[in-house]
Amino acid sequence: MNRICRRTAGRASTAVFVAGLFMLCAPGLRAAEQQWEQTSPDGLQLTRTLPYGAIYMKPGATFGQYKRLAMLDCFVQFAKDWQRDYNRNEPDLEMQVSQGDMNRIKTELAAEFKRVFTEELQNDGGYQIVDTAAPDVLILRPAILNLIVNAPEIDTAPPMSGSVVASAGQMTLYLELWDSTTNTLLARVIDTEADQGQGGLAQAGGAVENKVAADRILKNWADRLRKALETARAAAPGPAAPTP
């Protein structure tokens, strides 16, 4: 079998699959005035718009044949100018976000993505996670974009310092599904979710609260992916009965 190279990651029926995929709602977000193209530059078709995202599919793509999954490392990127804007509102230099803080947060979130999705898909969904290509292996290529953390953990913060926030923040999932043997892009999901906290009420913010909020969002995404894959697998035609 061909081993899937993580360094080159840059590169049932469709209706049944899409019906259960990422139907998320994020009431803390304002509906973006996003105009989604009907056809993406790489030929995927807009299949469904979400409250804060969209699903694109390759025409005729099916997913019931995949029994195993390969998960590439999750790329994480903060929202544009997030560090600048955060530090501009924080006069205490010890409480400002450094590049080291950002790198640590990105590394920790990528690791948490892998842990949560592996637990959901492998332990709960029964999908073996592999790193080799085969006809029954579907590649997941994930990214977390536009990450906003309202109370980030700061390495230079004084002991016992803390923040009060209404929400831990928000992030956007950008997930692509690829066939491992043909290197064909089959689907792309873009979805944004915000932490709802205590319904808008002030709450303590910090590393522990950020992890809890991130896990809740990641679990929602992983759960919907698992259910969509299971639905597609259940709807896939079985082997033909032998002819008497």
Secondary structure as UniProt FT lines:
FT   HELIX           6..8
FT   TURN            9..10
FT   HELIX           14..19
FT   TURN            27..28
FT   TURN            41..42
FT   STRAND          45..50
FT   TURN            51..52
FT   STRAND          53..57
FT   TURN            59..60
FT   TURN            64..65
FT   STRAND          68..71
FT   STRAND          75..78
FT   TURN            80..81
FT   HELIX           82..88
FT   HELIX           93..95
FT   HELIX           99..118
FT   HELIX           119..124
FT   STRAND          128..129
FT   TURN            135..136
FT   STRAND          137..149
FT   TURN            155..156
FT   TURN            159..160
FT   STRAND          163..165
FT   STRAND          169..179
FT   TURN            180..183
FT   STRAND          184..194
FT   TURN            199..200
FT   STRAND          203..205
FT   HELIX           207..235
//
